[in-house]
Amino acid sequence: MKLYIIRSACSLAAHILVREAGLNIDLVKVDLATKKLADGTPYSDIVPKGQVSAMTLENGELLTENIAVLAYLSSLAPEHNFMGTPGSMESFRVLEWLSFVSTEMHKQIYWTTFNTEAPRPYKAYLRTLLHKRFDTLARQLEKQDFIATGSFTAADAYLTWALHLAGLLGETVTAWPALEAYRTRMFARSAVVQALAFEAAD
Ligand SMILES: N[C@@H](CCC(=O)N[C@@H](CS)C(=O)NCC(=O)O)C(=O)O
């Protein structure tokens, strides 16, 4: 089984889950600039959408879309309860926060902010919107240590990526103490430390 990753891209969330659970999955780096694997294979030959997250499964099937990949990886390590027990309120909380990170942060804010063709004034507006997202996250994290439930879930992996990206944009979360404390806790997890180091290495 293979998980395709681009340095600091949203695939970091899936990468973190792989390491949290100690899953035996090949991590295949894709170069963002060339869109090629290290052996020169064009990524689009494997993943026609050209985006991460994506996995090649044991039977050769391709699975794409970050939330689907996170759910699949979670199913391989049920003892970690990364998606909550199916049908439980916890599982809906995990979906709630996965959706929040995906639609309100990833696609709405980061996608356009990193798009070289997007107008500057709109990007400035997105920064103010990002701070509103931080307000929402901090309100939740004032009540609990993890974003969705009482333990680490796929939503924490996705949010950890979102906070990593905020850092790359020069955004700090010190004005939101509960979020800052959460960020510190997440970035101290060995799976997160190892995933970031692996992605940063050539
Ligand atoms: N809808 C997709 C979006 C994935 C996405 O935006 N991936 C970005 C990285 S965070 C990507 O692959 N960017 C490279 C590109 O589009 O060329 C998902 O949720 O997985």
The ligand as a Gaussian input file, in Angstrom:
#p B3LYP/6-31G(d) Opt

LIG

0 1
 N      -10.382000      17.870000      -2.581000
 C       -9.026000      17.429000      -2.337000
 C       -8.102000      18.630000      -2.371000
 C       -6.702000      18.225000      -2.161000
 C       -5.728000      19.368000      -2.363000
 O       -6.087000      20.552000      -2.372000
 N       -4.460000      18.989000      -2.456000
 C       -3.406000      19.946000      -2.676000
 C       -2.402000      19.959000      -1.538000
 S       -3.091000      20.496000      -0.006000
 C       -2.611000      19.538000      -3.903000
 O       -2.470000      18.369000      -4.195000
 N       -2.078000      20.544000      -4.572000
 C       -1.281000      20.343000      -5.738000
 C       -2.020000      20.704000      -6.971000
 O       -3.236000      20.918000      -6.946000
 O       -1.359000      20.769000      -8.012000
 C       -8.924000      16.688000      -1.001000
 O       -9.665000      17.060000      -0.081000
 O       -8.117000      15.772000      -0.874000

